[in-house]
Amino acid sequence: MTSTYKKALLTAALIAASTAGAQKTEVEFWTISLAPLFNDEMNRLVAQFEKENPTVNLKWVDVPANAIEQKLLAAVASGRPPAAVNLSSDMAVKLVQQGALEPLTLTDAQKKSYFGSPLTTFTFDGKTMGVPWYWAPKVVAYNTDIFRKAGLDPANPPRTIQTLIAAAKQIKDKTGMYGFMPNINNINMLFMFQEAGLPIFDKSGNKAVFNSPEHVKLLQTYVDLYKGGYIPEDTMRRGFTAATELYSSGKLAMLITGPQFILRVANDNKAIYDLTKVAPYPINIAGNVIHTPLMGFTVPKGVKDKALSQKLALFLTNDVNQLQFSKVTKTTFPSTVKASTDKFFKQGGANAIDQGKLVSSTELKKAKDLTLVYPDASKLNKVFKDNVEAAMAGQKSAKQALDDIVKAWNASL
């Protein structure tokens, strides 16, 4: 073999290698607030997808929950959206209405791999706008030391909303610490109405009806707690984030939470975690449902390769990867049928994380994402939020606030 021929072969090989490298597709996917706790799992997913798709360079980007909607809208507007993005169900509603998401094309077999209710949550006007990922019915994590100091029995936690509120009052009166921080900021009162078996719309679905005496009474319950100093002052501003911080610092007796956030308590304050036990979320018999927000993966408008984006979304939410994610988080549950049957979800334990997983698994049959779809969701949600805040601040009566919301909603609907 001549030296000239060897050089030609070497040159050809280098060109081929260079071409192969140049042909690699740069792909990005976004998640919500998973770093740094779940870096190892996300990096595993990246490596596995690249192994199965050798021409792809996959990049994972984690975005704070309060920034992801605007970041995605900006990326879509600039023509450089990620291939797939993790959104909660309520975020998906707003972004679908703003035309920021692409519909997916799923086969019947692909659809059947997910539970019907979660898949329906990401279905709008008959179009599948995302695939469901993880969810977890709420539980009540409680500090046994604070319970004892307040004269409550840690072995007998509250089982109804009424007894939970009574316990919260007793805790504040006897210890000076807050008993609980209800999740009533933003539009969360809409979910509490539904959990109480109270309707949001009439049977036609075109008229808001949540200003009945029963709705007013429920809102008034929380207004009275707020005015009486039984709810932290920043409940309406910072909601769940503040509740988790307060609980982790030992200043809150009960944390109403998805069990996955008990892991955050364990990381923030081991001493408080060791004092924590877990009880079921108090079911309102009239509603017999637990609002359980869903996370999913969606494909943004304007992606360069829609087929690849959909392939990535399906990969991230397949049976194997959903089960593995649950095993890593220890407290979230798959939205796929096969993964949810794994024996992992029935294993209990003495620590709070294992208790949370087991308690939450028994509540899955009552879990439902109660996010509603209605026109102009962003505008109507702001009307709802502003008026509920006005009621809590004493600027309006509970009845006036709900009357004003319903009037504004019905003018728009």
C-alpha positions in Angstrom: 0.0 0.0 0.0 1.6 3.3 -1.1 2.0 6.2 1.3 -0.2 8.3 -1.0 -3.0 5.6 -0.7 -2.6 5.5 3.1 -2.9 9.3 3.2 -6.0 9.1 1.1 -7.6 6.5 3.4 -6.6 8.5 6.5 -8.1 11.7 5.0 -11.3 9.9 4.0 -11.6 8.5 7.6 -11.0 11.9 9.1 -13.6 13.5 6.8 -16.1 10.7 7.7 -15.5 11.2 11.4 -15.8 14.9 11.0 -19.1 14.5 9.1 -20.5 12.1 11.7 -19.6 14.6 14.4 -21.2 17.4 12.4 -24.4 15.5 12.0 -25.0 15.2 15.7 -28.2 17.0 16.6 -28.2 19.3 19.6 -31.3 18.7 21.7 -32.4 20.3 24.9 -35.1 19.4 27.4 -36.3 21.4 30.5 -37.6 20.3 33.9 -39.0 22.2 36.8 -37.1 22.5 40.1 -35.4 19.1 40.1 -31.8 20.2 40.6 -29.7 19.5 42.6 -31.6 16.7 44.3 -32.2 14.6 41.2 -29.1 15.5 39.1 -27.9 11.8 39.0 -31.2 10.6 37.6 -31.5 13.3 35.0 -27.9 12.7 33.9 -28.7 8.9 33.6 -31.7 9.8 31.3 -29.4 11.9 29.2 -26.8 9.2 28.8 -29.5 6.5 28.1 -31.2 8.6 25.4 -27.9 9.4 23.7 -27.0 5.7 23.8 -30.3 4.8 22.0 -29.9 7.8 19.6 -26.2 8.1 18.7 -26.7 11.1 16.5 -28.1 13.2 19.4 -26.3 15.4 21.9 -28.9 15.8 24.7 -28.7 18.7 27.2 -30.8 18.9 30.4 -31.8 22.3 31.7 -33.6 22.8 35.1 -35.7 25.9 35.5 -37.4 27.3 38.6 -41.2 26.9 38.7 -41.8 30.6 38.8 -39.7 31.3 35.7 -40.5 28.4 33.3 -43.6 29.8 31.6 -42.0 33.1 30.6 -38.8 31.4 29.7 -40.6 29.1 27.4 -42.7 31.8 25.8 -39.5 33.8 25.1 -37.8 30.7 23.6 -40.8 30.0 21.3 -40.9 33.7 20.2 -37.2 33.6 19.4 -37.6 30.4 17.3 -35.3 28.5 19.6 -37.5 26.3 21.9 -36.3 23.2 23.7 -37.3 19.9 22.2 -39.4 19.0 25.2 -40.4 20.8 28.3 -41.8 19.7 31.7 -45.0 21.6 32.6 -47.6 21.2 35.3 -51.2 20.8 34.1 -52.2 24.3 34.9 -49.2 25.7 33.1 -50.1 23.6 30.1 -53.6 25.1 30.0 -52.3 28.6 29.8 -49.6 27.8 27.2 -52.0 25.8 25.0 -54.3 28.9 25.0 -51.3 31.1 24.0 -50.5 28.8 21.1 -47.1 27.8 22.5 -47.4 24.0 22.3 -47.5 21.4 19.5 -50.1 18.6 19.5 -48.6 15.1 19.7 -49.5 12.2 17.4 -49.8 9.1 19.6 -50.8 5.6 18.5 -53.5 3.8 20.5 -50.9 1.6 22.1 -48.9 4.6 23.2 -52.0 6.2 24.7 -53.0 3.0 26.5 -49.6 2.9 28.3 -50.8 5.8 30.4 -53.8 5.9 32.8 -56.8 7.5 31.2 -57.3 10.3 33.7 -53.8 11.7 33.5 -53.7 11.5 29.7 -57.0 13.3 29.5 -55.6 16.1 31.7 -53.2 16.9 28.8 -55.9 16.6 26.1 -57.5 19.8 24.8 -60.3 19.8 22.2 -59.5 16.2 21.4 -55.8 16.9 20.8 -53.1 15.4 22.9 -50.9 18.3 24.0 -48.6 16.5 26.3 -47.9 13.1 28.0 -48.2 12.7 31.8 -45.2 12.1 34.0 -45.3 12.0 37.8 -47.9 12.9 40.4 -48.4 12.2 44.1 -51.6 12.6 46.3 -51.1 15.0 49.1 -50.3 13.8 52.6 -50.0 15.6 56.0 -46.4 15.5 57.4 -46.5 16.5 61.1 -44.0 17.3 63.9 -44.6 14.9 66.8 -42.8 17.1 69.2 -45.0 20.1 68.5 -48.1 17.8 68.8 -47.0 16.7 72.3 -46.3 20.3 73.4 -49.8 21.3 72.3 -51.4 18.4 74.2 -52.2 16.5 71.0 -51.7 12.7 70.5 -49.0 12.1 67.8 -50.5 8.6 67.3 -53.9 10.1 66.5 -53.4 12.8 63.8 -56.5 14.7 62.3 -58.5 12.7 59.9 -61.0 15.5 58.7 -60.5 19.1 57.6 -62.6 20.1 60.7 -60.3 18.3 63.2 -57.2 19.5 61.3 -58.4 23.1 61.8 -59.2 22.5 65.4 -55.8 21.0 66.0 -54.1 24.0 64.3 -56.0 26.4 66.6 -54.9 24.4 69.7 -51.3 24.3 68.5 -51.2 28.1 68.0 -53.0 28.8 71.3 -50.8 26.6 73.4 -47.4 26.8 71.7 -47.4 30.1 69.7 -46.4 28.2 66.6 -48.6 27.8 63.5 -50.5 24.6 63.1 -50.7 24.6 59.4 -50.5 26.7 56.3 -53.4 26.0 53.9 -52.7 25.9 50.2 -55.1 28.8 49.3 -52.9 31.2 47.4 -53.2 31.9 43.7 -56.2 29.9 42.4 -56.0 27.0 44.9 -59.4 27.8 46.5 -60.9 26.5 43.2 -59.5 23.1 44.0 -60.6 23.2 47.6 -64.2 23.9 46.4 -64.0 20.8 44.2 -62.5 18.7 47.0 -65.5 19.8 49.1 -67.9 18.5 46.4 -68.8 22.1 45.4 -69.2 22.9 41.6 -67.3 25.5 39.7 -69.6 25.6 36.6 -73.2 24.7 36.0 -74.0 21.5 34.0 -73.5 23.3 30.7 -70.0 24.2 31.7 -70.5 27.8 30.5 -71.6 29.5 33.7 -69.6 30.0 36.9 -71.6 29.1 40.0 -69.0 29.2 42.8 -70.7 32.0 44.8 -73.4 29.9 46.6 -73.8 30.0 50.4 -71.7 26.8 50.7 -68.8 28.3 48.7 -69.0 31.5 50.7 -68.9 29.5 54.0 -65.8 27.6 52.9 -63.9 30.8 51.9 -65.1 32.5 55.2 -63.5 29.6 57.2 -60.1 30.6 55.9 -60.7 34.3 56.2 -61.6 33.8 59.9 -58.4 31.8 60.4 -56.3 34.4 58.7 -57.9 37.3 60.7 -57.5 35.3 63.9 -53.8 34.9 63.4 -54.0 31.1 62.9 -52.5 31.3 59.4 -49.0 32.7 58.7 -49.0 36.3 57.3 -47.3 35.3 54.0 -49.7 32.5 53.2 -51.2 34.3 50.2 -47.9 35.6 48.9 -45.5 32.6 49.1 -47.8 29.6 49.7 -46.2 26.2 49.6 -42.7 27.5 49.5 -43.0 29.3 52.7 -44.9 26.4 54.3 -42.0 24.0 53.5 -39.4 26.5 54.9 -41.4 27.0 58.1 -41.9 23.3 58.6 -38.2 22.5 58.0 -37.2 25.2 60.5 -39.5 23.6 63.2 -42.0 26.5 63.3 -44.9 24.7 61.6 -46.7 21.7 63.1 -48.3 20.2 59.9 -47.2 20.4 56.3 -49.8 19.6 53.7 -47.6 18.4 50.9 -46.9 16.0 48.1 -44.8 13.3 49.7 -41.9 14.0 47.4 -41.3 17.2 49.4 -40.6 15.2 52.6 -37.3 14.5 51.0 -36.6 18.2 51.0 -37.3 18.3 54.7 -34.8 15.5 55.2 -32.2 17.4 53.3 -32.9 20.8 55.0 -33.2 19.7 58.6 -32.5 16.1 59.7 -33.6 16.8 63.3 -37.1 17.9 62.2 -37.3 15.1 59.7 -36.6 12.6 62.5 -39.6 14.0 64.4 -41.9 13.7 61.4 -44.7 11.3 60.9 -47.1 11.1 58.0 -50.9 10.9 57.9 -53.4 10.8 55.0 -54.7 14.1 53.6 -58.1 14.6 55.2 -60.7 13.6 52.6 -63.9 15.7 52.4 -66.6 13.0 52.2 -68.8 15.2 49.9 -66.0 15.4 47.3 -64.1 12.1 47.9 -61.3 13.4 45.8 -57.8 14.7 46.3 -56.6 17.4 43.9 -53.3 15.9 42.6 -51.5 18.1 40.2 -49.9 16.3 37.3 -46.5 16.9 35.8 -46.1 16.1 32.1 -43.8 16.6 29.1 -44.9 18.8 26.2 -43.5 19.8 22.8 -43.2 23.5 22.3 -44.3 25.3 19.1 -41.6 25.7 16.5 -39.3 22.7 17.3 -37.0 21.8 14.5 -37.7 18.1 14.6 -41.2 17.3 16.0 -40.8 13.5 15.6 -37.6 13.6 17.6 -39.2 15.8 20.3 -42.1 13.5 20.6 -39.7 10.5 20.8 -37.9 12.3 23.7 -41.1 13.1 25.5 -42.2 9.4 25.2 -38.8 8.2 26.3 -38.8 10.4 29.5 -42.3 9.1 30.4 -42.0 5.4 29.5 -42.7 2.6 32.0 -39.0 2.0 32.8 -38.1 5.6 33.3 -41.2 6.5 35.3 -40.6 3.6 37.7 -36.9 4.5 38.0 -37.8 8.2 38.7 -40.2 7.1 41.4 -37.5 4.9 43.0 -35.2 7.8 43.1 -37.7 10.4 44.5 -39.1 7.6 46.7 -42.4 9.4 46.9 -43.8 10.2 43.4 -46.0 7.9 41.4 -46.0 6.9 37.7 -48.8 7.8 35.3 -48.2 4.7 33.3 -50.2 1.6 34.0 -47.4 -1.0 34.1 -45.0 0.9 36.2 -47.6 1.6 38.9 -48.1 -2.1 39.6 -44.5 -2.5 40.9 -44.2 -3.9 44.4 -42.0 -0.9 45.3 -45.1 1.2 45.9 -46.5 -1.1 48.6 -43.3 -1.2 50.8 -43.7 0.7 54.1 -41.1 1.7 56.6 -40.4 3.5 59.8 -39.1 6.8 58.4 -41.2 9.6 57.1 -40.3 9.1 53.4 -41.4 5.5 53.4 -44.6 6.4 55.4 -45.4 9.1 52.9 -45.0 6.8 49.9 -47.2 4.1 51.5 -49.9 6.6 52.7 -49.9 8.3 49.3 -50.2 5.0 47.4 -53.3 4.1 49.3 -54.9 7.4 48.2 -54.1 7.1 44.5 -57.6 5.8 43.8 -59.0 9.2 45.0 -56.4 11.2 43.1 -57.5 13.5 40.3 -56.0 16.6 38.7 -58.9 19.1 39.1 -57.4 21.7 36.8 -60.1 23.2 34.7 -60.0 24.4 31.1 -61.8 27.7 30.3 -61.2 30.6 27.9 -58.8 33.4 28.9 -57.5 31.3 31.8 -54.7 33.8 32.6 -57.0 36.7 32.9 -59.8 34.9 34.8 -57.2 33.4 37.2 -55.9 36.8 38.0 -59.5 38.0 38.8 -59.9 35.0 41.1 -56.6 35.5 42.8 -57.0 39.2 43.4 -60.5 38.9 44.8 -59.7 36.0 47.2 -56.7 38.1 48.4 -59.0 41.0 49.0 -61.3 38.8 51.1 -58.4 37.5 53.1 -57.2 41.1 53.7 -60.6 42.2 54.9 -61.0 44.6 51.9 -64.1 42.7 50.8 -66.5 40.2 52.4 -66.2 36.6 51.3 -69.6 36.9 49.6 -68.7 40.1 47.7 -65.4 38.6 46.6 -67.0 35.5 45.1 -69.9 37.5 43.6 -67.4 39.8 41.9 -65.3 36.9 40.5 -68.4 35.0 39.2 -69.7 38.2 37.5 -66.4 38.8 35.8 -66.0 35.2 34.8 -69.5 35.0 33.3 -69.0 38.2 31.4 -66.0 36.5 29.7 -67.4 32.9 29.4 
